[in-house]
Every structure is written in C-alpha cells, then in structure tokens.
C-alpha cells in the first residue's frame, strides 16, 4: 500500500511532514487498514483512524502524530469544557453544578 493510498483512505493532505509520519508508522498502518475489524467498524467513518485505537498507548503520545493519523480521543478523560459567548455554556454548567449539589445534599 502506498503513502498516497493511505492518505486517500484517511483523507490526509499529502505533504512532506505527513508522508514522514505515515512512513514511520507504516508497519502498524498497513495491517490495520487491511484488517476485517477496520473494514467493518471504521472504514465508513468520515476520518477513519489509520492505527487501531485500541492498541495505542496514549501516555506520552505525540499530538501531531495522533492528529495526522486520525486517532480518536482516549476513552478516559477527567472533564472537558469548551465555551464561547452566546452558546449557553454558562447556563448549562450552572445547571449541572446545582444538580450535582442537590444530589450530594440528599445523601
């Protein structure tokens, strides 16, 4: 499988940096893209991961490589909040904290 084919599958721009990243992970990418699990579970996704996400050690992983290879976020994270003016995040977070406080008071 060529770098061009891998870029096409992952919808990745073909440039020197991405080519270098793909070549450095080729031994993991090619078997994954040819696997039945990839075809059944991931091939129809908009940006399929180019390495099996279940076999990735996220500790110390390079963020640029993860982005380039379409690696999804790990299943574990403490809490993520993104907000902007005018989207109601303040109201939603206040409601969440009040609900958490009320539940804590009942125990």
Secondary structure, DSSP 4 states (H G I P E B T S, - for coil): --HHHHHHHHT----HHHHHHHHHTHHHHHHHHTSHHIIIIITTSTT--SS-GGG---TT--HHHHHHTTPPPPS--S------TTSSHHHHHHHHHHHHHHHHHH-
